[in-house]
Amino acid sequence: MVLTGKGSYTGKRNETFVIEPIDLHTSSFNIHVEDVKYNGKAQKPKVTVMFTAPSNKEIKLVKGKDYQVEYYDHTGSPTQDTEGYVKITGLGNYCGTIGDAGEETCKFRMIHNRLASEFQISGIHNCVYNGEEQTFRNADGDCTLSVTCKGKTLVEGTDFKVSYLDHVNVGKATVLIQGIGDYAGTAKKYFRIKPADFLAAYQSGDLYIDYYEDGGLPNYITNQLWYLLEENVSLRYRYSYLEPGRDYRIVMKNFNKTGPGKICFVGKGNFKGTVVILENLYAEACNIGNYRVKINQNQTIYYTGKAIKPLVQLNEYAYDIPSDFYQTKVEKGINAGNYSYEITLNEKLFDTRDSYIKTKKGTYEIKPRNIEETKISPIAAQTYQGVAVTPKVSIKFGSLKLKQGVDYTVSYQNNHARTCDSSESAYVVIKGIGNFSGETRTSFVIK
């Protein structure tokens, strides 16, 4: 890690840090070893190692890269069902060994009867999101799946057990039917969880809209109305509040200068469909001159060597005006300098009268990058030959190689004698120009 001084500070400082590997013994790992059918030979069943990251994302580890496997007692007995086990050792970003202490998760069975791959399973179907875990059970909690093997109906808890993966949110869910008792192995089946319909949920009472603003909402469209919708109106689906942007978005429809429009909540992610929240809304007279312009979230824009097109927004007080209210044209910029933008109010949402200004123009600035943020290659030792020594320098900003006379100029200090004969080191002084500013220097040796 390189710390570079700015403002009242100069120079650079290198610091190091260590990324430690993750130990397999933590509870974040889920290990599964497939059961197998006895065949009289040493067997190496499939091993799956999953890691749950702090973000709750499931990561499947790669054998040979993230871990290695050793098998023990893996031939079995010709007369009875037996157990083998594996020892898993972390590699690379993972460390530790699991399995040598007899952990249950590292055992597998070698059986003489049936495997779960021979199960016939019915009763699995697609579901609609309801905010809860989707499981195939009745009101009494009994499994509604039908599992048979070679014509025999199997019993949950005696012949198999059921578990699920990814079975809450919209998407592909997994049912795991694991053989127990006289059966071994795991069968996988899949079903889809489909989005819940906003309108149907609203009509049934599952979707509830909470209003926190006394006196209702105005019947004309303003940015203040938008804030009321975002900050003082919330949606609750069954027992949980929904998150704007993730579960729904606010959409304006059918607006024009003479007729009314409406505002809707449109489902996203686990939801679909539309609920109309406000109708018969009319445009409000508006002057764009009343709004401020916010560029790049009010952050300074610096030269990067690549094309830049910053976010340009209208702002009033502490609030950003929704982007639906206006259109922007922004000139892309690469080099340090000023570039133009233009903002025009959406006439479908505002009554932009002839006496009102509906377009605002301006410029934004790309500032030069400080030359201290570049990387200067070390200068090889120079040989003194009776005249001033002026070595060339090589400077990069990322992968971009800077050009002398375009991006910087150079001058020299203490370059008229051998370093050992002088009380001071020799330096190249580098001054940024064009897309770079400021000044830095680097030392070199004169022999």
N, C-alpha and C positions, 0 to 999 in steps of 0.2 A: 504494500500500500504506500502511495506517495502523497505526502501532504505538501501543498504548494501555497506559499504565503500570498495574500492579496491585501490591497488597501495599504495599511500601515506596516505590513509585514512583507518580507522578501525571502527568497531562497526556497529550498526544497528539503524535505526530511523523509527518509525511508523508514517504514515500520513493517514488521512482519507479524503475522498471526497464523495460528494453526487450526486447520479443520480436522477434528477428530473423527475417526470412523464410528459407526453406530454399532453397538453391541447387540448380537442376536438374542440375548437373554431378556431384552426389554419386552414389555407387553405390547409393543407396537407391531410385532411380527406374528403372522399366522402361518403355520406350517401344516401341510397336508400330504400324507403319503398314501398312495392308492393301495387297496387290498388286491391280492392276486389269487389265481387259482393254482393249486399245486400241480407241478408238471415234472417233478423229479430232478429239476435242474436248479442251479443257483439263479435267483431272479433279482432284477433291479427295477422295481416298480417306479412309476413316475412320482417325482417330488415337486410340489409347488410351494414356493415361499413368497408370501405377500407382506409388504411393509405399508403401514398406515402412516402417512406423513402428517406433520402438525396441521396441515390444511385439510386433513381428512381424505386426501386423495390416495387411492389405492395404487401402489406401485408393485409390479411383478418383477422379482429379482431374476437375473439371468444366470443359469448354471454355467460355471466355468469363468464367468466374469465377476459375479457378486458372491458366489459361494461354490464349494465343492462338496461332494457327497461320498461317503463310504458306507458300504452295506455289511451287516453282520447277521449271522444265523438266518441266511436268506435262501436256504434250499428247502427246508420244511421236512415233514415226516410223511411216509407213505400210508400211515395208519391213522393219523389224527390231524386235526387242524392245529397249526402252530403259529407263533409270532416271530417276526424278524424285526430288526430296527435299523435305523440309519443314523449316522453321525454327520452333522452339517457344520462346516467351518466357513466363516465369513472370509471374503476376499475383497481387495480394493477398498471401497467405501464402507465395508462392513467387517466386523471382527467378532471374535468369540467363537465358541464351539457349543453346539447343543445336540443332545442325543446320547452322550456318553454317561449321563446320569439316569438313564432309563425313563426319560420324559415320555408321557403317553402320546404326545403329538408326533413323536418320531417313530412310533411303532406301526407295523402293518401286519395283516393276517394273510396266511397262506392256507386256503380252505379247499375242501374236497366237494363242496356243494355248489350252489349257484352264485353268480355274480350279479350285481345290480344292473350291469349292461344287458341282462336278459329280462329285466322287468318290463312289463307292459303297463303303462301309466296313462290314465285318462282323468278328465275333470279339470284340466288346466285350461284357462281361457284368459283373454285380455280383460283388463280392469280399467276403471276410470279413477283418476286421482281423487282422494278424499282426505288428504292430510295425514293419514295414518298408514301403518304397515299393512301391505296387502298380503294376506295369507288365506289359503283355501281351507277355512274352518267355518263351522256353523255357529249359531248363537251360543251353543253349549261348549264351544271350544274343540269339538271333535273334527278330525281331518275329513274333508269331503273328497279327497283324491281316492281313486280306485287303483290299487297296485296289485298286479297278479304276476305270477311266474309259472310258466308251463301249466296254465290252467288253475293253479292254486291261488286263492285270494289271500293276500298277506295282511298282517295286522300291524298297525303302527305301535311302536314300543316293544314289540316282540320280534318282528322281522325287519323293520326299517324305522328310521327316524327322518324327519323333514326339517330342513333349514332353508333360509332364503338369503339372497344377495341383491342389493340395489332395488329394494321392493317398496320404496316410499314415493319417490319422485318420478315424474314422467320419463319414460324411456324403456330400455330393455331390462327386465328383471329376470332373476335366475332362481329356479327351484332345485334344491339338492336333495335327492332321495338316497340316503346312505343305508346299505344293508347292515343288519346286526343279527346276532344269533347264528342261525344256519346260513346266513347270506352275508356277502361282503362286497366291497367296492361302492362306488357312488355313481348314480345316474343323474345327468343334468337335463333339465327341461327349461324352456324359456317362455315368457309371456311379456306382453307390452302393457305399460301403464299409460293411458291416454289422458290428455288434458281435460280438466273439468270445464264445463261451459258456464261462462259468467252469467248469462241471462237466466239459464235454468237454475243456477245456484241462487241467484237473487230472488227469483220467483218462489223458490222453495224455502227461503229463509236461511240457507246455508251461507250466503254472502250478505253481509250487513254493512251499510255505509254509515259511519259515525260522523256527525256534524258537530264541530266545537264552536262554531261562530253563531252568536245570538243574532236574531233578526234576519236570518236567511242570507242569500247571496244576490248580488245585483243582476238585473236582466240585460246588461250590456257588457261587452267583452273589454276588459282592461287587464293590464298586467297585474293590478292588485287582485283581481278575481283569480288570476292564475296562482298567485301566492296563497290565497285562501284555499284553493283546491289542494295545493301541495303541502301546506302546513297545517291547515285546520280541518281537513277532511281526510279520514282514513278508512281503509277497507279491512273488514274482518271476515275471514272465511272460517266458519265453524268456531274453533277455539283460538285461532292464531291471527294476528294482524299481518297484512300483506305489505310487501316492500315495493314502493314505486321504482320502476326501472327494471326490477327483477321479476315481479309478478304481474305488473300491469303498467300501462302508459296512458297518459292523458292526451286525447286527440280532439281537435276541433274539426267539425264537418259542416259543409253546406253554407259557409259564410260568403256573403257578397255585400255590395255596398247598399243594396236596397231591401234585401230580405233577411229574415232571421236565420240563425244557425244554431248548432247544438254542440255540447261538449260531452264526450263519452270516455268511459274507462274501458280500455281494450286489454284483454288478457294476454299474458306472456308466460313463457316457461311452463309451469304446471296448469296454466289456464288458457282458455281460448274464448272467442266470442266477445260481444260488446254489450255494455250497459250504458244507456243514456242517462247522464246525471243532471244536465241542465238543457232546456230547450228555449226556443224563441229569444235568443240572444241577438242583440244588435251591436253593430260596430260603434266605437266611441271616437269622437273627434280627437285628433292627435297631431302634435307638432313634434317632429323628430328632434328639433332643437332642444326639447326639454330633457333629452336623455344624454347620458355620458357614454363615451366609448371606452371599452376595456380591451386591451390588446395583450394576448399571450398571458392571460391571468394576471396582468400587471407585473409580470416578470420581465427583466431586461433580456433582450434578444442579442446573443453574441454570434459572431461568425463561426460556422462549423465546417466550411468547405463543401457543404451540400446545399441544395435548394431548400429554402425555408418558406412556408406559407402559414403564418401564425393564425391562431384563432382570434377572430374579431367579433366582439359582442357588444350589444347595447346594455346599458346598466342604469338603474335608477336607485338612488340611495344605496342600500346594502344588497340589492337584489339584481340578479341578471334577468333581462327580458327573455322569455322563451324564444328559441330560434325560429319557431313557426311564425313569429310576428314580423319577420323581416328577411330580406335576402342580402347577401354580401358578395362583393367581388374584390378579391384580394390579389395583388400582384406578388408573384413569387420573387424572392430575393436570394442571391448567393453571396455576393461581396458586401463588405461593409458599406453602408450608405442608407438612403431613404427610399422607401417604396410606397406606392399608393394603395388605398382601399376606398370602397364606396359601399354605403349601406342604404337600402331603400325599404321603406315600410311596406308591409303586405296590405294592399288596398282592400283585400277581402276581409281583413280584420280591423281596419281602421277607416274612419271617415276622414280621408286626407283632403280637406277642403282646399280650394284654389289658393286661399290666403295662407295656408299652412305649408311648411317645408316638409317634404316627405323623403328627401335624399340628403345624406351627409357624406362629405368627402374629406379625406385626410391622408396622412402618411404615418408610417411606422419606421423605426430605425433599427438596422442591424449594426451593432457596435463592433469595433475591432477586438480581436482576442488578445489577451496579454501575452507577450512574447515569452514570458516565464512559464507558460503552460505548454511550451514545445519541448521536444527532446533534442539535445545537442550531442552529437557523437563525440567521444573522446578524441582529442587531437594527439597524434603521435609526436614523440620527442623530435625537436627540430635541431639542426646543426647550425651553429653560428659561423657565418662566413664574412664577417666584417661589416655587414650592412643590416639594416632593420629586418627582422624576421616577420613575415606576414603570411602565416599558414591559412589555407582555406578551411571553412567550416561546413559541416553537413547538419542540417536542421530538419526535423520532421514534426508535423502536427498530425498525430495519428498516423495514417498511411500516406499522408500528403507531404511531399518533399518541397520545402520552401525554396524560393529563388531569391538570390541576392540582387538587390536593386529593385525588386518588385515587392517582396515581403519584408525585407530587412536591409540594413546597412551595417558595415563593420568598421571598427577602428581598433587601434592597438595601444596597449600600455606596457611600459617596461620591456620592450622588445628589441633593445639595442645592445644587449650584452648577455653573456651566458648566465643562466639562472644561479649557478654556484658563485658567480662573481657579484651578484646583485643582492641587496637586502630585501627585495620584493620580487614576487612571482610575475611572470609575464601573463598578460591577459588579452583575450579578444573581447571587445565590447560590442554587443549586438543590440541594435536599436530597431524596434518594429516600425514598419511603415505599411500603408495600404490596409490590408486586412488584419494587421497586427499593430499593437501599441506597446508602450513601455520599453524597458531596457533591462538587459541581463548581461552577464559576462561569464566566460569560462577560462580557466587557466591552462597553460601549457608549459613544457620544459624546453629550455634552450641549452643544448650541450656545448 
